[in-house]
């Protein structure tokens, strides 16, 4: 479920947006499952890893850390993911 939102503060603006939805890599899931990680935790770890690829590019540490906190908080097994951060 993607929920794009635009806030525009000008009278003459053109804008667009895009979103993609994909599946987690089955090979990565299989690898984690062979390491005795349950499926829900494996999915959470891979989802966070995907999001973190973008988050880690944020140079301003307070924003980066807050965003990590928000993303982790929305995933199952948040406490386990925090151990890897």
Phi and psi restraints in degrees (range 20) as a CNS / XPLOR table:
assign (resid 1 and name C) (resid 2 and name N)
       (resid 2 and name CA) (resid 2 and name C) 1.0 -96.3 20.0 2
assign (resid 2 and name N) (resid 2 and name CA)
       (resid 2 and name C) (resid 3 and name N) 1.0 143.4 20.0 2
assign (resid 2 and name C) (resid 3 and name N)
       (resid 3 and name CA) (resid 3 and name C) 1.0 -133.1 20.0 2
assign (resid 3 and name N) (resid 3 and name CA)
       (resid 3 and name C) (resid 4 and name N) 1.0 77.8 20.0 2
assign (resid 3 and name C) (resid 4 and name N)
       (resid 4 and name CA) (resid 4 and name C) 1.0 -68.0 20.0 2
assign (resid 4 and name N) (resid 4 and name CA)
       (resid 4 and name C) (resid 5 and name N) 1.0 147.7 20.0 2
assign (resid 4 and name C) (resid 5 and name N)
       (resid 5 and name CA) (resid 5 and name C) 1.0 -143.5 20.0 2
assign (resid 5 and name N) (resid 5 and name CA)
       (resid 5 and name C) (resid 6 and name N) 1.0 133.1 20.0 2
assign (resid 5 and name C) (resid 6 and name N)
       (resid 6 and name CA) (resid 6 and name C) 1.0 -120.7 20.0 2
assign (resid 6 and name N) (resid 6 and name CA)
       (resid 6 and name C) (resid 7 and name N) 1.0 134.7 20.0 2
assign (resid 6 and name C) (resid 7 and name N)
       (resid 7 and name CA) (resid 7 and name C) 1.0 -115.5 20.0 2
assign (resid 7 and name N) (resid 7 and name CA)
       (resid 7 and name C) (resid 8 and name N) 1.0 121.3 20.0 2
assign (resid 7 and name C) (resid 8 and name N)
       (resid 8 and name CA) (resid 8 and name C) 1.0 -119.6 20.0 2
assign (resid 8 and name N) (resid 8 and name CA)
       (resid 8 and name C) (resid 9 and name N) 1.0 126.2 20.0 2
assign (resid 8 and name C) (resid 9 and name N)
       (resid 9 and name CA) (resid 9 and name C) 1.0 -117.3 20.0 2
assign (resid 9 and name N) (resid 9 and name CA)
       (resid 9 and name C) (resid 10 and name N) 1.0 42.2 20.0 2
assign (resid 9 and name C) (resid 10 and name N)
       (resid 10 and name CA) (resid 10 and name C) 1.0 -149.1 20.0 2
assign (resid 10 and name N) (resid 10 and name CA)
       (resid 10 and name C) (resid 11 and name N) 1.0 161.7 20.0 2
assign (resid 10 and name C) (resid 11 and name N)
       (resid 11 and name CA) (resid 11 and name C) 1.0 -86.2 20.0 2
assign (resid 11 and name N) (resid 11 and name CA)
       (resid 11 and name C) (resid 12 and name N) 1.0 -30.0 20.0 2
assign (resid 11 and name C) (resid 12 and name N)
       (resid 12 and name CA) (resid 12 and name C) 1.0 -124.8 20.0 2
assign (resid 12 and name N) (resid 12 and name CA)
       (resid 12 and name C) (resid 13 and name N) 1.0 85.4 20.0 2
assign (resid 12 and name C) (resid 13 and name N)
       (resid 13 and name CA) (resid 13 and name C) 1.0 -132.4 20.0 2
assign (resid 13 and name N) (resid 13 and name CA)
       (resid 13 and name C) (resid 14 and name N) 1.0 139.7 20.0 2
assign (resid 13 and name C) (resid 14 and name N)
       (resid 14 and name CA) (resid 14 and name C) 1.0 -115.3 20.0 2
assign (resid 14 and name N) (resid 14 and name CA)
       (resid 14 and name C) (resid 15 and name N) 1.0 137.4 20.0 2
assign (resid 14 and name C) (resid 15 and name N)
       (resid 15 and name CA) (resid 15 and name C) 1.0 -149.1 20.0 2
assign (resid 15 and name N) (resid 15 and name CA)
       (resid 15 and name C) (resid 16 and name N) 1.0 165.0 20.0 2
assign (resid 15 and name C) (resid 16 and name N)
       (resid 16 and name CA) (resid 16 and name C) 1.0 -150.5 20.0 2
assign (resid 16 and name N) (resid 16 and name CA)
       (resid 16 and name C) (resid 17 and name N) 1.0 168.9 20.0 2
assign (resid 16 and name C) (resid 17 and name N)
       (resid 17 and name CA) (resid 17 and name C) 1.0 -147.7 20.0 2
assign (resid 17 and name N) (resid 17 and name CA)
       (resid 17 and name C) (resid 18 and name N) 1.0 166.5 20.0 2
assign (resid 17 and name C) (resid 18 and name N)
       (resid 18 and name CA) (resid 18 and name C) 1.0 -149.8 20.0 2
assign (resid 18 and name N) (resid 18 and name CA)
       (resid 18 and name C) (resid 19 and name N) 1.0 158.7 20.0 2
assign (resid 18 and name C) (resid 19 and name N)
       (resid 19 and name CA) (resid 19 and name C) 1.0 -151.5 20.0 2
assign (resid 19 and name N) (resid 19 and name CA)
       (resid 19 and name C) (resid 20 and name N) 1.0 149.5 20.0 2
assign (resid 19 and name C) (resid 20 and name N)
       (resid 20 and name CA) (resid 20 and name C) 1.0 -129.7 20.0 2
assign (resid 20 and name N) (resid 20 and name CA)
       (resid 20 and name C) (resid 21 and name N) 1.0 149.6 20.0 2
assign (resid 20 and name C) (resid 21 and name N)
       (resid 21 and name CA) (resid 21 and name C) 1.0 -128.8 20.0 2
assign (resid 21 and name N) (resid 21 and name CA)
       (resid 21 and name C) (resid 22 and name N) 1.0 132.4 20.0 2
assign (resid 21 and name C) (resid 22 and name N)
       (resid 22 and name CA) (resid 22 and name C) 1.0 -139.8 20.0 2
assign (resid 22 and name N) (resid 22 and name CA)
       (resid 22 and name C) (resid 23 and name N) 1.0 178.8 20.0 2
assign (resid 22 and name C) (resid 23 and name N)
       (resid 23 and name CA) (resid 23 and name C) 1.0 -104.1 20.0 2
assign (resid 23 and name N) (resid 23 and name CA)
       (resid 23 and name C) (resid 24 and name N) 1.0 152.5 20.0 2
assign (resid 23 and name C) (resid 24 and name N)
       (resid 24 and name CA) (resid 24 and name C) 1.0 -71.1 20.0 2
assign (resid 24 and name N) (resid 24 and name CA)
       (resid 24 and name C) (resid 25 and name N) 1.0 148.2 20.0 2
assign (resid 24 and name C) (resid 25 and name N)
       (resid 25 and name CA) (resid 25 and name C) 1.0 -65.5 20.0 2
assign (resid 25 and name N) (resid 25 and name CA)
       (resid 25 and name C) (resid 26 and name N) 1.0 119.4 20.0 2
assign (resid 25 and name C) (resid 26 and name N)
       (resid 26 and name CA) (resid 26 and name C) 1.0 -62.5 20.0 2
assign (resid 26 and name N) (resid 26 and name CA)
       (resid 26 and name C) (resid 27 and name N) 1.0 -33.0 20.0 2
assign (resid 26 and name C) (resid 27 and name N)
       (resid 27 and name CA) (resid 27 and name C) 1.0 -66.3 20.0 2
assign (resid 27 and name N) (resid 27 and name CA)
       (resid 27 and name C) (resid 28 and name N) 1.0 -39.0 20.0 2
assign (resid 27 and name C) (resid 28 and name N)
       (resid 28 and name CA) (resid 28 and name C) 1.0 -67.3 20.0 2
assign (resid 28 and name N) (resid 28 and name CA)
       (resid 28 and name C) (resid 29 and name N) 1.0 -41.6 20.0 2
assign (resid 28 and name C) (resid 29 and name N)
       (resid 29 and name CA) (resid 29 and name C) 1.0 -60.1 20.0 2
assign (resid 29 and name N) (resid 29 and name CA)
       (resid 29 and name C) (resid 30 and name N) 1.0 -44.6 20.0 2
assign (resid 29 and name C) (resid 30 and name N)
       (resid 30 and name CA) (resid 30 and name C) 1.0 -60.4 20.0 2
assign (resid 30 and name N) (resid 30 and name CA)
       (resid 30 and name C) (resid 31 and name N) 1.0 -44.4 20.0 2
assign (resid 30 and name C) (resid 31 and name N)
       (resid 31 and name CA) (resid 31 and name C) 1.0 -57.7 20.0 2
assign (resid 31 and name N) (resid 31 and name CA)
       (resid 31 and name C) (resid 32 and name N) 1.0 -49.0 20.0 2
assign (resid 31 and name C) (resid 32 and name N)
       (resid 32 and name CA) (resid 32 and name C) 1.0 -64.7 20.0 2
assign (resid 32 and name N) (resid 32 and name CA)
       (resid 32 and name C) (resid 33 and name N) 1.0 -37.5 20.0 2
assign (resid 32 and name C) (resid 33 and name N)
       (resid 33 and name CA) (resid 33 and name C) 1.0 -65.8 20.0 2
assign (resid 33 and name N) (resid 33 and name CA)
       (resid 33 and name C) (resid 34 and name N) 1.0 -34.1 20.0 2
assign (resid 33 and name C) (resid 34 and name N)
       (resid 34 and name CA) (resid 34 and name C) 1.0 -71.9 20.0 2
assign (resid 34 and name N) (resid 34 and name CA)
       (resid 34 and name C) (resid 35 and name N) 1.0 -11.7 20.0 2
assign (resid 34 and name C) (resid 35 and name N)
       (resid 35 and name CA) (resid 35 and name C) 1.0 -99.0 20.0 2
assign (resid 35 and name N) (resid 35 and name CA)
       (resid 35 and name C) (resid 36 and name N) 1.0 21.5 20.0 2
assign (resid 35 and name C) (resid 36 and name N)
       (resid 36 and name CA) (resid 36 and name C) 1.0 66.3 20.0 2
assign (resid 36 and name N) (resid 36 and name CA)
       (resid 36 and name C) (resid 37 and name N) 1.0 28.6 20.0 2
assign (resid 36 and name C) (resid 37 and name N)
       (resid 37 and name CA) (resid 37 and name C) 1.0 -98.9 20.0 2
assign (resid 37 and name N) (resid 37 and name CA)
       (resid 37 and name C) (resid 38 and name N) 1.0 125.8 20.0 2
assign (resid 37 and name C) (resid 38 and name N)
       (resid 38 and name CA) (resid 38 and name C) 1.0 -65.2 20.0 2
assign (resid 38 and name N) (resid 38 and name CA)
       (resid 38 and name C) (resid 39 and name N) 1.0 160.4 20.0 2
assign (resid 38 and name C) (resid 39 and name N)
       (resid 39 and name CA) (resid 39 and name C) 1.0 -61.3 20.0 2
assign (resid 39 and name N) (resid 39 and name CA)
       (resid 39 and name C) (resid 40 and name N) 1.0 -42.4 20.0 2
assign (resid 39 and name C) (resid 40 and name N)
       (resid 40 and name CA) (resid 40 and name C) 1.0 -62.3 20.0 2
assign (resid 40 and name N) (resid 40 and name CA)
       (resid 40 and name C) (resid 41 and name N) 1.0 -43.4 20.0 2
assign (resid 40 and name C) (resid 41 and name N)
       (resid 41 and name CA) (resid 41 and name C) 1.0 -66.3 20.0 2
assign (resid 41 and name N) (resid 41 and name CA)
       (resid 41 and name C) (resid 42 and name N) 1.0 -41.3 20.0 2
assign (resid 41 and name C) (resid 42 and name N)
       (resid 42 and name CA) (resid 42 and name C) 1.0 -60.4 20.0 2
assign (resid 42 and name N) (resid 42 and name CA)
       (resid 42 and name C) (resid 43 and name N) 1.0 -43.2 20.0 2
assign (resid 42 and name C) (resid 43 and name N)
       (resid 43 and name CA) (resid 43 and name C) 1.0 -63.9 20.0 2
assign (resid 43 and name N) (resid 43 and name CA)
       (resid 43 and name C) (resid 44 and name N) 1.0 -41.0 20.0 2
assign (resid 43 and name C) (resid 44 and name N)
       (resid 44 and name CA) (resid 44 and name C) 1.0 -63.2 20.0 2
assign (resid 44 and name N) (resid 44 and name CA)
       (resid 44 and name C) (resid 45 and name N) 1.0 -44.5 20.0 2
assign (resid 44 and name C) (resid 45 and name N)
       (resid 45 and name CA) (resid 45 and name C) 1.0 -61.3 20.0 2
assign (resid 45 and name N) (resid 45 and name CA)
       (resid 45 and name C) (resid 46 and name N) 1.0 -44.3 20.0 2
assign (resid 45 and name C) (resid 46 and name N)
       (resid 46 and name CA) (resid 46 and name C) 1.0 -68.7 20.0 2
assign (resid 46 and name N) (resid 46 and name CA)
       (resid 46 and name C) (resid 47 and name N) 1.0 -37.5 20.0 2
assign (resid 46 and name C) (resid 47 and name N)
       (resid 47 and name CA) (resid 47 and name C) 1.0 -63.9 20.0 2
assign (resid 47 and name N) (resid 47 and name CA)
       (resid 47 and name C) (resid 48 and name N) 1.0 -45.1 20.0 2
assign (resid 47 and name C) (resid 48 and name N)
       (resid 48 and name CA) (resid 48 and name C) 1.0 -64.0 20.0 2
assign (resid 48 and name N) (resid 48 and name CA)
       (resid 48 and name C) (resid 49 and name N) 1.0 -41.5 20.0 2
assign (resid 48 and name C) (resid 49 and name N)
       (resid 49 and name CA) (resid 49 and name C) 1.0 -59.9 20.0 2
assign (resid 49 and name N) (resid 49 and name CA)
       (resid 49 and name C) (resid 50 and name N) 1.0 -40.1 20.0 2
assign (resid 49 and name C) (resid 50 and name N)
       (resid 50 and name CA) (resid 50 and name C) 1.0 -63.3 20.0 2
assign (resid 50 and name N) (resid 50 and name CA)
       (resid 50 and name C) (resid 51 and name N) 1.0 -49.4 20.0 2
assign (resid 50 and name C) (resid 51 and name N)
       (resid 51 and name CA) (resid 51 and name C) 1.0 -64.8 20.0 2
assign (resid 51 and name N) (resid 51 and name CA)
       (resid 51 and name C) (resid 52 and name N) 1.0 -37.1 20.0 2
assign (resid 51 and name C) (resid 52 and name N)
       (resid 52 and name CA) (resid 52 and name C) 1.0 -66.6 20.0 2
assign (resid 52 and name N) (resid 52 and name CA)
       (resid 52 and name C) (resid 53 and name N) 1.0 -23.8 20.0 2
assign (resid 52 and name C) (resid 53 and name N)
       (resid 53 and name CA) (resid 53 and name C) 1.0 -59.5 20.0 2
assign (resid 53 and name N) (resid 53 and name CA)
       (resid 53 and name C) (resid 54 and name N) 1.0 -34.0 20.0 2
assign (resid 53 and name C) (resid 54 and name N)
       (resid 54 and name CA) (resid 54 and name C) 1.0 -85.9 20.0 2
assign (resid 54 and name N) (resid 54 and name CA)
       (resid 54 and name C) (resid 55 and name N) 1.0 -44.6 20.0 2
assign (resid 54 and name C) (resid 55 and name N)
       (resid 55 and name CA) (resid 55 and name C) 1.0 -59.5 20.0 2
assign (resid 55 and name N) (resid 55 and name CA)
       (resid 55 and name C) (resid 56 and name N) 1.0 -40.9 20.0 2
assign (resid 55 and name C) (resid 56 and name N)
       (resid 56 and name CA) (resid 56 and name C) 1.0 -67.6 20.0 2
assign (resid 56 and name N) (resid 56 and name CA)
       (resid 56 and name C) (resid 57 and name N) 1.0 -11.1 20.0 2
assign (resid 56 and name C) (resid 57 and name N)
       (resid 57 and name CA) (resid 57 and name C) 1.0 -80.4 20.0 2
assign (resid 57 and name N) (resid 57 and name CA)
       (resid 57 and name C) (resid 58 and name N) 1.0 -12.6 20.0 2
assign (resid 57 and name C) (resid 58 and name N)
       (resid 58 and name CA) (resid 58 and name C) 1.0 -74.2 20.0 2
assign (resid 58 and name N) (resid 58 and name CA)
       (resid 58 and name C) (resid 59 and name N) 1.0 120.6 20.0 2
assign (resid 58 and name C) (resid 59 and name N)
       (resid 59 and name CA) (resid 59 and name C) 1.0 -81.7 20.0 2
assign (resid 59 and name N) (resid 59 and name CA)
       (resid 59 and name C) (resid 60 and name N) 1.0 -27.2 20.0 2
assign (resid 59 and name C) (resid 60 and name N)
       (resid 60 and name CA) (resid 60 and name C) 1.0 -81.1 20.0 2
assign (resid 60 and name N) (resid 60 and name CA)
       (resid 60 and name C) (resid 61 and name N) 1.0 104.2 20.0 2
assign (resid 60 and name C) (resid 61 and name N)
       (resid 61 and name CA) (resid 61 and name C) 1.0 -52.9 20.0 2
assign (resid 61 and name N) (resid 61 and name CA)
       (resid 61 and name C) (resid 62 and name N) 1.0 -44.5 20.0 2
assign (resid 61 and name C) (resid 62 and name N)
       (resid 62 and name CA) (resid 62 and name C) 1.0 -60.0 20.0 2
assign (resid 62 and name N) (resid 62 and name CA)
       (resid 62 and name C) (resid 63 and name N) 1.0 -38.3 20.0 2
assign (resid 62 and name C) (resid 63 and name N)
       (resid 63 and name CA) (resid 63 and name C) 1.0 -70.3 20.0 2
assign (resid 63 and name N) (resid 63 and name CA)
       (resid 63 and name C) (resid 64 and name N) 1.0 -44.9 20.0 2
assign (resid 63 and name C) (resid 64 and name N)
       (resid 64 and name CA) (resid 64 and name C) 1.0 -58.9 20.0 2
assign (resid 64 and name N) (resid 64 and name CA)
       (resid 64 and name C) (resid 65 and name N) 1.0 -46.8 20.0 2
assign (resid 64 and name C) (resid 65 and name N)
       (resid 65 and name CA) (resid 65 and name C) 1.0 -66.3 20.0 2
assign (resid 65 and name N) (resid 65 and name CA)
       (resid 65 and name C) (resid 66 and name N) 1.0 -39.0 20.0 2
assign (resid 65 and name C) (resid 66 and name N)
       (resid 66 and name CA) (resid 66 and name C) 1.0 -65.6 20.0 2
assign (resid 66 and name N) (resid 66 and name CA)
       (resid 66 and name C) (resid 67 and name N) 1.0 -41.8 20.0 2
assign (resid 66 and name C) (resid 67 and name N)
       (resid 67 and name CA) (resid 67 and name C) 1.0 -65.1 20.0 2
assign (resid 67 and name N) (resid 67 and name CA)
       (resid 67 and name C) (resid 68 and name N) 1.0 -42.0 20.0 2
assign (resid 67 and name C) (resid 68 and name N)
       (resid 68 and name CA) (resid 68 and name C) 1.0 -58.1 20.0 2
assign (resid 68 and name N) (resid 68 and name CA)
       (resid 68 and name C) (resid 69 and name N) 1.0 -45.4 20.0 2
assign (resid 68 and name C) (resid 69 and name N)
       (resid 69 and name CA) (resid 69 and name C) 1.0 -59.0 20.0 2
assign (resid 69 and name N) (resid 69 and name CA)
       (resid 69 and name C) (resid 70 and name N) 1.0 -44.8 20.0 2
assign (resid 69 and name C) (resid 70 and name N)
       (resid 70 and name CA) (resid 70 and name C) 1.0 -66.0 20.0 2
assign (resid 70 and name N) (resid 70 and name CA)
       (resid 70 and name C) (resid 71 and name N) 1.0 -42.1 20.0 2
assign (resid 70 and name C) (resid 71 and name N)
       (resid 71 and name CA) (resid 71 and name C) 1.0 -65.3 20.0 2
assign (resid 71 and name N) (resid 71 and name CA)
       (resid 71 and name C) (resid 72 and name N) 1.0 -48.4 20.0 2
assign (resid 71 and name C) (resid 72 and name N)
       (resid 72 and name CA) (resid 72 and name C) 1.0 -60.4 20.0 2
assign (resid 72 and name N) (resid 72 and name CA)
       (resid 72 and name C) (resid 73 and name N) 1.0 -39.5 20.0 2
assign (resid 72 and name C) (resid 73 and name N)
       (resid 73 and name CA) (resid 73 and name C) 1.0 -62.9 20.0 2
assign (resid 73 and name N) (resid 73 and name CA)
       (resid 73 and name C) (resid 74 and name N) 1.0 -20.0 20.0 2
assign (resid 73 and name C) (resid 74 and name N)
       (resid 74 and name CA) (resid 74 and name C) 1.0 -92.2 20.0 2
assign (resid 74 and name N) (resid 74 and name CA)
       (resid 74 and name C) (resid 75 and name N) 1.0 -5.7 20.0 2
assign (resid 74 and name C) (resid 75 and name N)
       (resid 75 and name CA) (resid 75 and name C) 1.0 -100.7 20.0 2
assign (resid 75 and name N) (resid 75 and name CA)
       (resid 75 and name C) (resid 76 and name N) 1.0 146.7 20.0 2
assign (resid 75 and name C) (resid 76 and name N)
       (resid 76 and name CA) (resid 76 and name C) 1.0 -62.0 20.0 2
assign (resid 76 and name N) (resid 76 and name CA)
       (resid 76 and name C) (resid 77 and name N) 1.0 154.5 20.0 2
assign (resid 76 and name C) (resid 77 and name N)
       (resid 77 and name CA) (resid 77 and name C) 1.0 61.3 20.0 2
assign (resid 77 and name N) (resid 77 and name CA)
       (resid 77 and name C) (resid 78 and name N) 1.0 38.1 20.0 2
assign (resid 77 and name C) (resid 78 and name N)
       (resid 78 and name CA) (resid 78 and name C) 1.0 -57.3 20.0 2
assign (resid 78 and name N) (resid 78 and name CA)
       (resid 78 and name C) (resid 79 and name N) 1.0 -38.6 20.0 2
assign (resid 78 and name C) (resid 79 and name N)
       (resid 79 and name CA) (resid 79 and name C) 1.0 -63.8 20.0 2
assign (resid 79 and name N) (resid 79 and name CA)
       (resid 79 and name C) (resid 80 and name N) 1.0 -36.7 20.0 2
assign (resid 79 and name C) (resid 80 and name N)
       (resid 80 and name CA) (resid 80 and name C) 1.0 -67.5 20.0 2
assign (resid 80 and name N) (resid 80 and name CA)
       (resid 80 and name C) (resid 81 and name N) 1.0 -42.1 20.0 2
assign (resid 80 and name C) (resid 81 and name N)
       (resid 81 and name CA) (resid 81 and name C) 1.0 -63.7 20.0 2
assign (resid 81 and name N) (resid 81 and name CA)
       (resid 81 and name C) (resid 82 and name N) 1.0 -37.6 20.0 2
assign (resid 81 and name C) (resid 82 and name N)
       (resid 82 and name CA) (resid 82 and name C) 1.0 -60.5 20.0 2
assign (resid 82 and name N) (resid 82 and name CA)
       (resid 82 and name C) (resid 83 and name N) 1.0 -27.7 20.0 2
assign (resid 82 and name C) (resid 83 and name N)
       (resid 83 and name CA) (resid 83 and name C) 1.0 -64.9 20.0 2
assign (resid 83 and name N) (resid 83 and name CA)
       (resid 83 and name C) (resid 84 and name N) 1.0 -28.4 20.0 2
assign (resid 83 and name C) (resid 84 and name N)
       (resid 84 and name CA) (resid 84 and name C) 1.0 -88.1 20.0 2
assign (resid 84 and name N) (resid 84 and name CA)
       (resid 84 and name C) (resid 85 and name N) 1.0 -8.4 20.0 2
